[in-house]
Amino acid sequence: MPLAPKSFFYKMLRKKNITLNGKKAAGQEKLAEGDRIRFFLSDETVSKFTGPARTTEKPERKRPVVPPVELDILYEDRHTLFINKPAGMLSQKAAAEDVSLVEYVTGYLLKSGQITDEELRTFHPAVCNRLDRNTSGIVAAGKTLAALQELSAMFRDRTLWKYYLCLVAGSVQEGAHIDGYLVKDPKTNRVSFSKAETAGSVRIETEYRPLCEGEGASLLEVHLITGKTHQIRAHMAVQGHPIIGDYKYGNRKINDRYRSTYGLTFQLLHAARLCIPQQDGVLAGLSGKTVSAPLPELFRRICLDRHIGKEYLTWPHGIQEDSGDPRWRNS
């Protein structure tokens, strides 16, 4: 499938649509003679990425045309790039005509001379984790194939620690550790939570603790142990404390009030910290460090209006030299 981008194959690996010798492929295996690779794709998908019959001439690859956007770069080295994604921006394309963070990153690397059109023929930079369109915060990208593979493996194997901030409705007095199962309904793009495993469900695990209680709302820090679709949003709704601004899982009456008062069009959920364990090789520059992203201004303003303490709303921008103890500070 010559027209398929590398991001498509990574997506198919995550969705378990590619197998190696009858088992789920991770994408890092070394192939040997006689290995059997199978793709489970629809005829429409194959046709879309196969295109017309190949010729001896290589088609010119056009530069991605993206509108100018100044990325909020938290950290960058030769191999990696960490961006503070704003709410409203896609992490990856959902449709062919979409412009996502991947295209903005590619445009940035082209403009800064870190990659050429010729190099884009063989490798495309990509993101290693995905946030919902209306969730803000840290997204990691690989600028080289080695970094992309290693960072993606860390997210997949859960060897780093991911912390979010969210403003939820109501008074939260105590933290909790939640585990259970999520089932996704592809028709509605919603997930439902249950304590028991069911057909098609995936296991999830989340823990959270209250940082500050305000007027009609509480600011929580959430440790995302697993990372499944809408996990935090569904978990908090089940706990009776939906995230403010979340129309899919939240309270419409409350959300309408915030939309009317503040023009709020996204859920108040922010990927704030990423704690990275000891590393070597291409990720040596990140070894034992923490990447953090400050809150969006509107998120901060709403919290202040709800009388959430300022000390809980000031988060550093960029990388801290020592990640310290990645576990809960009060546990």
N, C-alpha and C positions, 0 to 999 in steps of 0.2 A: 504494500500500500504506500506508494511513493509520496502521496499527498498528505499523509497523516503526520502531524507534528509529534515531537517526542512527548509533549505533555499529554497527548492522547494515549500513548502506550503506558505512561505512568498511571494515568487514570484507570485504564483497563486492568493494570496489575493490582491496584487498590481494590477494584471491584471484583477481583478474582475471575476475570474473564480470560485470563491467559494461564495455561497450565504447562508444566514441564514434566514429562514422563508421568502424566496422570495426577500430579500434585500441583497445588497453587504455586505459581512462580513469584519470587520476590523481586526479580530484576537484577540481582547481583551474582547469580550463579555463573559458573564457567561451563560452557557447553563442550560436550565431547561427541565424537562420532557416534551416531546411532541414537542420540537424544531426540525425543519427539516433543515438539512444541505445538500446542493447539490453541487456536483463537476461537472464542465463542462470541461471534458477532452476527448481527443481522445482515441480510443481503443488502439492505439499503445503506448500512454503514460501510460495508466493503466497497460497494459501488461508489460511494461518495469520496472515499480516499484512494481509489484505484485510478480513476480518471481515464482519459483516452489512452490508446496504445502508445507505448514509449517510443521515442525517436532517439537517434544517436546524439542529437544536440541536447545539451543541458539547458533547461529553461532558466531564464534570469529570475533570481529571487528579488522581489521588490522590498524596499524598506517598508516596515509597517508605518502606516500613516495614522498618527495619533495626535489629538489636540495637545497643545503645550500644557503640562502640569508640573509644578515644582514638587518633587517628592520630599517628604519629611524623613530624611535619612537618619537613623539612629546610630548605625555603625556600618563601616565598610572596610574591607581589606581586599587583597588580590582575588580572593576566592568567594567571599560572601557579601551579602548586602541585607541589612535589616531595616525595614520601613515601618513607619507609623501610619498604617492605612486609615484614611478617613472613612466614616460611615457613608454609605451610598456608592462606594466603589467595589466592583467585583474583584475577588482575588484571582479568579480564572474565568475564561469565557464560558458562558452558558449556551451561547448560540454563535454561529459563524460571524455575524455582524457586530458582536459585542466588542467593546474595548475594555480591557481589564488591567489590573496591576501588572500582569505579565507584559503586556504591550508597552505600558509606561516604563517599566524597568528596561526593556529592550531598547526603547527610544532613548532613554538616559544613557545607556552604555554605548550606543552608537554615537550620540552627540558628544560624549566625553572621550571618544576615541578608544574605549576599552574593548570594543569588539568591532569587527568589520562585516560588511555585507557578505564577503566570501566565507568568513568563519560561520556565519549564520546558516550556510548550506549544510553544515555538519553538526552544529550544536546550537540549541536555543536555550538561553537562560530561562529558568522557571522557578516558581515558588515551591517551598517545601511543606508549608502548612496553609490551610485555607480558613478564612473567617467568613461568616455569613456577610452578605452584602451590607447589611445595616448594623454590623458590629465593627467597632473601631479597634485599632491596636496593632500589635507586633505581627508582622509577616516576614518570614525569612526566605531569602532567595539565594540560589546557587549561581555564581557567575562562571563556574567551571564545572565540567562533568563530575570530577572527583568530589568536589564540595557538595554538589547537588545530591549525589548518591549518599554521602555520609550524613549530611543533615537530614535528608528524608528518612534514612534508617533510624536516626535518633528519635524523630517524631513517631515513626511507626512502632519502634520497640519501647517507647516511653522511657528513655534513659535521660531525658531532661525534664525539668519541672515547669509547668505552665500555670500562671496565676492571673486571674481576671478580677476586675472590680465591677460591681453592678449595683444599681440603685433599685431596690424592690419596694413594693407596696406593703405597708403595715409595719408592725413592731417585731423585730427579730431579736430575742433576748439571748439565745444560745446558738452555738454552731452545731453542725451535724455532719455525719458521714453517711452518704446514701449509696447503696448499690442496688442493682436490679437489671432490668432489660428494657430495651427500646425496640419498637417495631415501627417501621416507616411505611406510610401509605403514599405510594408514588403518585396517586391521582390528586391528592390534596397537598403533597409535600409537607405533611405533618407527621410527627412521631408521637406515639403513645407509650406510657411507662407502665410497667408491671413488675411485681416482685418475683414472679415465676417466669421461667423460660417458656417461650412459645415458639411455634413455627415461624422461622424468618427473623427471630429476635436476635439482638446483639447485646452482650453484657456491657454495662456501663458502671462507672464509679466516680463519684464526685464528693468533695468535702468543702465545707464553707464555714466561715466564722464572721460574726458581726464586728465591724470596725466602729460604727457610730450610729446611734438612733437619732433621727431627726423628726420633723413634724410630718406625720403620716407616711414616713418612708425610712428605710434603713440602708446604710451603705455596707455591702458585704465584700469580703475577699474570698474568692473561690479558687480552690486548687482543682484543676481539671486533670484527673488521673487518667481516664480514658478520654478519647476525643472523637465523639460521634456526632452526627448531624443533630443540631439543635439541643444538644445534651443539657447544657446549663439552663437554657430557656425552659425546656420541658420539666427539668428537675425542680426549679424554683416554683413553677406553676403548681406542680403536684404538692409542694410544701405549703401551698396557700399564700405564697409571697411572689407573685409574678413580677417580672422585670418591667419597670415603667417604660412605656413606649412600645412594648411588644404587642402588636395587634394579633399576631398568630396564636399566642398562648396566654396573653394577658387579659386584663380587665378593660373592656372598651370604654366604659364610663370614665374611669380614671385616666386612660390614655387620651380620650377626647379633651379632658380638662387641661392636660399638659400641652396638647397640640394647640389648643385655643390660646393658652397663656404664653407659651414660649415658641410656638411654631415647630414643636418637636416632631420629627418625621422618622426617627430611628430609635431602636431600643437602647437603653442606657447600660450597655454591656461593653467592656473595654478590656482587651488583652494587654495587661499592664507590665508583667514581668516574665522573663524567660531565663531560668537558671540553668547553666550549662556545666556538666561535670568535667572532670579532667580529660583533656583530649591531646592528641598529637597529630602529626601529618598536616594536612591542609587546614585543619580546624584548630591548630595549636594556638593561634591568636585569640581564640575564644575560651581556652581552657580555664575552668574554674571561675568564669565571670558571669555577670548578670546583665542582660539587656533590658532596659526599662523604657516605657513610653508614657509621657504625661497625658493626663485626661484631656479630651476635647473641651474647648472653652464653654460650650453650652452645657455639657455634662457638669462641669465645675460650677457654673452659675446656678443651675437648678439645685445642686447639692447645698450651696451656700444659702439659697432662699429657703431650703428646708431645714436650715440650722444644723447642717452637718459641719463638724469642726474643720477648720482650714488645715490643721495638721494632717488630716487624712486625705487631703486633696492635692498635696504637693508631691509629685513623683518626679524623680530625675529624668533627664533626657539623655539617652545614649547608653554607654557601657560603664559598669563599675568594675574596678580591677579585681575585687574579691567578692565572689557571690555569697560568702559566708555560709551559714546553715540554711539550706534550701527548704527545710521543713518549716512548719508553723512556728512562728516566733513565740507563741504562748502555749504551745503544746507540751 
